[in-house]
């Protein structure tokens, strides 16, 4: 299926409620590949590659485009839904969640942060080094720094290949949405039932940052996943499922 702007999205399952999945910076729907078939037994699971990656690697990324694409997909699916975002995806889904769309039941944020104090410096460093380093070398470096030793070898290789198959320009354009924008004021406006998930081994947005996110969102809760890093659905898909599915069921029960 495609949105009015040509973004392809994939739907699996026929549940009355939908799970919308937005992946991390530089990563496509592969991030959730172990969990989509599991969740599709109970829900309608909707996944897509964001602009700059995979199916849409030739499209220019931006936060405005990420949010607009998600809202169009939500409109097309047109059923009660739970939003799930990892890292960049958490920042996108936070912006979707603060709208007044009555179909949004809950929000799950993994690898979330209120912002980066030195975001401009981080982005400037990547803009300086990436053109010479190249995406293939950067992808290999990223995998080693981000995934834990418990991630499967096949997962590590496929993540490396997916990240390498994008341009430096598109990666940097998407990175601006992470490092240059104000996230604190958006996250503090969230009033949806919210679950914040963080891995014990997350070095990019460690547990102390997840705790700050929880304090900023009224009535939110924190789940810490053992032996998981920044991309917990890849490191520990089973434990990620054990953390999120009871939360969705609880929200659904209260919603009636």
SVG drawing of the C-alpha trace seen along z (x, -y; Angstrom):
<svg xmlns="http://www.w3.org/2000/svg" viewBox="-15 -23 53 38">
<polyline fill="none" stroke="black" stroke-width="0.4" points="0.0,0.0 1.1,-3.6 0.2,-7.0 -0.9,-9.9 2.8,-11.0 4.0,-7.6 5.4,-6.2 5.0,-2.4 3.9,-0.8 3.3,2.8 0.4,4.3 0.4,7.7 -2.4,9.1 -6.1,8.3 -6.4,7.2 -9.0,4.6 -6.1,2.4 -3.0,1.5 0.7,1.1 2.5,-1.6 6.3,-1.1 8.8,-3.9 12.5,-2.8 15.7,-4.5 18.0,-6.9 19.5,-5.1 17.4,-2.0 14.3,-0.7 11.5,1.7 14.1,4.4 14.5,3.1 11.3,4.9 11.6,7.9 11.6,10.5 8.6,9.0 6.2,8.1 5.0,11.8 4.6,12.3 2.5,9.1 0.5,9.8 -1.2,12.7 -3.0,10.2 -2.8,6.8 -2.7,5.2 1.0,4.4 2.1,1.5 5.7,0.9 7.6,-1.1 11.1,-2.4 11.4,-6.1 12.7,-8.5 16.4,-8.0 16.3,-4.3 15.4,-1.0 12.3,-1.4 12.6,-5.2 16.4,-5.7 16.1,-8.2 13.7,-10.5 14.9,-13.5 14.4,-13.0 13.2,-15.6 11.3,-15.6 8.4,-17.3 8.3,-14.6 8.6,-11.8 5.7,-13.1 3.6,-13.8 4.2,-10.3 3.2,-8.7 0.0,-10.8 -0.9,-9.8 -0.3,-6.1 -2.4,-6.5 -5.2,-8.0 -5.0,-5.1 -5.1,-2.4 -8.0,-4.2 -8.3,-2.1 -7.3,-2.5 -3.5,-2.3 -0.5,-2.1 2.5,-4.1 6.0,-2.7 9.2,-4.6 12.8,-3.8 15.5,-6.6 14.7,-8.9 11.3,-7.1 10.6,-8.0 11.0,-11.6 8.8,-11.3 6.1,-9.4 6.2,-11.9 5.2,-14.6 2.4,-12.5 1.1,-11.7 0.6,-15.3 -2.0,-15.7 -5.7,-15.3 -6.2,-12.2 -8.7,-10.1 -7.4,-6.8 -4.1,-7.0 -4.4,-4.7 -0.8,-4.7 2.8,-5.6 5.9,-3.4 9.3,-5.2 12.5,-3.2 16.0,-4.8 14.3,-8.2 15.9,-11.4 14.8,-15.0 17.7,-16.2 21.4,-16.4 23.3,-19.1 26.1,-18.9 23.9,-18.0 25.3,-20.7 28.9,-19.5 27.9,-15.9 26.3,-16.7 29.2,-18.9 31.6,-16.1 29.7,-13.6 29.3,-16.1 33.1,-16.5 34.1,-12.9 31.4,-10.9 32.1,-12.0 35.7,-10.7 34.8,-7.7 31.9,-6.5 28.7,-4.9 30.0,-1.3 32.8,-2.0 30.5,-4.1 27.8,-1.3 30.4,1.3 31.5,-1.1 27.9,-1.9 27.0,1.8 29.9,2.6 29.2,-0.5 25.4,-0.1 24.5,3.6 25.4,5.7 27.3,9.1 23.9,10.8 22.7,9.7 22.7,12.5 25.4,12.5 22.8,12.4 21.2,9.3 24.5,7.6 25.3,8.2 21.9,7.2 21.9,4.0 25.4,3.2 24.2,3.7 21.0,1.7 22.9,-1.3 25.5,-1.1 22.9,-1.3 22.1,-5.0 23.8,-8.2 25.8,-10.4 23.6,-13.3 20.4,-11.5 21.9,-10.2 23.0,-13.6 19.6,-15.2 17.8,-12.6 20.4,-13.2 19.5,-16.9 16.0,-15.8 17.7,-14.2 20.4,-16.6 19.1,-20.1 15.5,-20.2 13.9,-20.9 12.5,-17.6 11.9,-18.6 9.0,-20.9 7.3,-18.3 7.8,-15.4 6.5,-17.5 3.2,-17.9 2.5,-14.2 -0.7,-13.2 -1.1,-9.7 -0.5,-6.5 3.2,-6.2 5.8,-3.4 9.5,-4.4 11.8,-1.5 15.6,-1.5 18.3,1.2 20.8,1.6 23.6,1.4 22.3,-1.6 25.3,-4.0 23.6,-6.5 20.6,-7.3 21.4,-5.5 18.9,-4.7 19.4,-8.0 18.0,-9.8 15.0,-7.4 14.3,-8.4 14.3,-12.1 11.8,-11.3 9.5,-9.5 9.6,-12.4 8.6,-14.7 5.5,-12.7 2.7,-12.5 1.7,-9.0 4.3,-7.3 6.3,-4.3 9.7,-2.9 10.8,0.6 14.5,1.5 15.5,4.4 18.4,6.5 21.3,7.0 19.9,4.6 21.5,1.6 20.1,-1.4 18.3,0.9 16.5,3.1 14.2,4.8 17.3,6.2 19.3,7.1 16.5,8.6 13.3,9.0 11.7,11.4 12.3,9.2 11.1,6.2 7.9,8.0 7.5,9.0 7.8,5.3 5.4,3.8 2.6,6.2 1.2,6.2 1.2,2.4 -0.8,2.4 -3.3,4.9 -3.7,2.8 -4.3,-0.4 -6.9,1.4 -8.7,2.8 -9.0,-0.7 -10.1,-2.2 -12.8,0.4"/>
</svg>
